[in-house]
């Protein structure tokens, strides 16, 4: 699994191959196919094993509800800026845009492992919508900042970005949805 995660992170979804992962892992490609079926199955498994986003949900229960937006945004940006987790998140973002099947897997993962647990944890009215708005906003920021490297957003100091966007995330989580 480590070989698959590293390959998807370094080479991306389209250029990662079962044979390449098997060679790095020191196993026969047939073994990978037996357990995961195909590259899509391997990508889905690599996505779900110890996801970096798991730590985000713990923030809901740590601290005041009124500061959740800033804390969530700060931790999310830290995940992107940490070499190991950032590479995995980048691989997921690129993989989702590289293949319709990878996109469907990422969407299912985000819904099952991030959005629905976040909705349950915040327990507010329209919780699922709030979680989806939050996730969409965070993903949009990450895409512009870390994938597309749009300036000046890409070079903006993390704490400045938290100060500017934390209130927006907070509104999605707990504010009036109009």
C-alpha positions in Angstrom: 0.0 0.0 0.0 2.9 2.3 0.8 4.3 1.7 -2.7 0.9 2.5 -4.2 0.5 5.7 -2.2 4.0 6.9 -3.1 3.5 6.1 -6.8 0.2 8.0 -7.0 1.7 10.9 -5.1 4.9 11.1 -7.2 3.7 9.9 -10.6 0.0 10.8 -10.5 -3.0 8.6 -11.3 -2.5 8.3 -15.1 1.2 7.2 -15.0 1.0 4.9 -12.0 0.9 1.3 -13.2 0.2 -2.0 -11.4 3.5 -3.3 -12.7 5.4 -0.2 -11.3 3.8 -0.5 -7.9 4.5 -4.2 -7.8 8.1 -3.7 -8.7 8.6 -1.1 -5.9 6.7 -3.4 -3.4 8.7 -6.4 -4.5 5.6 -8.5 -5.4 4.1 -10.0 -8.4 1.6 -7.8 -10.2 -0.9 -10.6 -10.1 -1.0 -10.3 -6.3 -2.1 -6.7 -6.5 -4.7 -7.6 -9.1 -6.0 -10.4 -6.8 -6.5 -8.0 -3.9 -7.5 -4.8 -5.6 -8.9 -5.9 -9.0 -7.4 -3.1 -11.1 -5.7 0.3 -10.8 -9.0 1.9 -9.7 -9.3 -0.5 -6.8 -5.7 0.1 -5.8 -6.3 3.9 -6.0 -9.4 3.6 -3.9 -7.6 1.5 -1.3 -4.6 3.9 -1.2 -7.1 6.8 -0.7 -8.8 5.2 2.2 -5.8 3.8 4.2 -5.0 6.3 7.0 -6.4 9.3 5.3 -4.7 12.6 6.3 -8.1 14.3 6.6 -9.1 12.1 9.6 -7.5 14.6 12.0 -9.9 17.3 10.8 -12.9 15.8 12.4 -11.3 15.8 15.8 -11.2 19.6 15.7 -15.0 19.7 16.0 -14.7 18.5 19.6 -11.6 20.6 20.6 -12.3 24.2 21.5 -15.2 26.6 21.1 -17.7 26.2 18.2 -17.2 29.8 17.4 -13.5 29.2 16.4 -14.1 26.0 14.5 -13.8 27.7 11.1 -10.4 29.1 11.7 -9.1 25.9 13.4 -10.5 23.7 10.6 -9.0 25.9 7.9 -5.6 26.1 9.7 -5.3 22.4 10.1 -6.4 21.7 6.5 -3.7 24.1 5.2 -1.2 22.5 7.5 -2.0 19.1 5.9 -1.4 20.5 2.5 1.9 22.1 3.6 3.3 19.0 5.3 5.4 17.1 2.8 4.0 13.6 3.2 0.3 14.5 3.6 0.6 17.3 1.1 1.9 14.9 -1.6 -1.0 12.5 -0.9 -3.6 15.3 -1.1 -2.1 16.6 -4.3 -2.2 13.0 -5.8 -5.9 12.8 -4.8 -6.7 16.1 -6.3 -4.8 15.4 -9.5 -6.2 11.8 -9.7 -9.8 13.1 -9.4 -9.3 15.3 -12.5 -7.4 12.6 -14.5 -10.1 9.9 -14.6 -13.9 9.8 -14.3 -13.6 6.6 -12.2 -11.0 8.2 -9.9 -13.2 11.3 -9.6 -16.1 9.1 -8.5 -13.9 7.4 -5.9 -12.7 10.7 -4.5 -16.3 12.0 -4.4 -17.4 8.9 -2.6 -14.5 9.0 -0.2 -15.1 12.7 0.6 -18.8 12.1 1.2 -18.3 9.0 3.4 -15.2 9.8 5.2 -15.2 13.6 5.5 -18.6 15.3 4.8 -21.0 13.0 6.5 -18.9 12.6 9.7 -18.4 16.4 9.8 -22.2 16.9 9.4 -22.9 14.5 12.2 -20.2 16.2 14.4 -21.4 19.8 14.0 -25.0 18.8 14.6 -26.4 22.1 13.3 -29.5 22.6 11.2 -28.9 21.6 7.5 -25.7 19.9 8.7 -25.1 17.9 5.5 -25.4 21.1 3.4 -23.1 22.9 5.8 -20.5 20.2 5.6 -20.7 20.1 1.8 -20.3 23.9 1.6 -17.3 23.8 3.9 -15.7 21.0 2.0 -16.3 22.7 -1.4 -14.8 25.9 -0.1 -11.7 24.2 1.4 -11.2 22.1 -1.8 -11.5 25.2 -3.9 -8.9 27.1 -1.8 -6.5 24.1 -1.9 -6.9 23.7 -5.7 -6.2 27.4 -6.3 -3.3 27.6 -3.8 -1.6 24.2 -4.1 -2.6 22.7 -7.4 -2.9 25.7 -9.8 -0.6 27.9 -7.7 -2.7 31.0 -8.4 -1.0 34.2 -7.1 -1.1 35.9 -4.7 -3.1 33.2 -3.0 -0.4 30.6 -3.4 2.2 32.7 -1.6 0.0 34.2 1.0 1.1 33.6 4.5 -1.0 30.7 6.0 -2.1 32.7 9.1 -3.1 35.6 6.9 -5.2 33.2 4.8 -6.8 31.8 8.0 -7.6 35.4 9.1 -9.2 36.2 5.8 -11.1 33.0 5.1 -11.7 31.6 8.6 -14.9 33.6 8.9 -16.2 32.3 5.6 -15.6 28.7 6.7 -17.3 29.5 10.1 -20.3 30.9 8.3 -20.7 27.7 6.3 -20.5 25.7 9.6 -22.6 27.7 12.0 -23.9 30.9 10.4 -27.1 31.9 8.7 -27.5 30.1 5.4 -30.1 32.7 4.2 
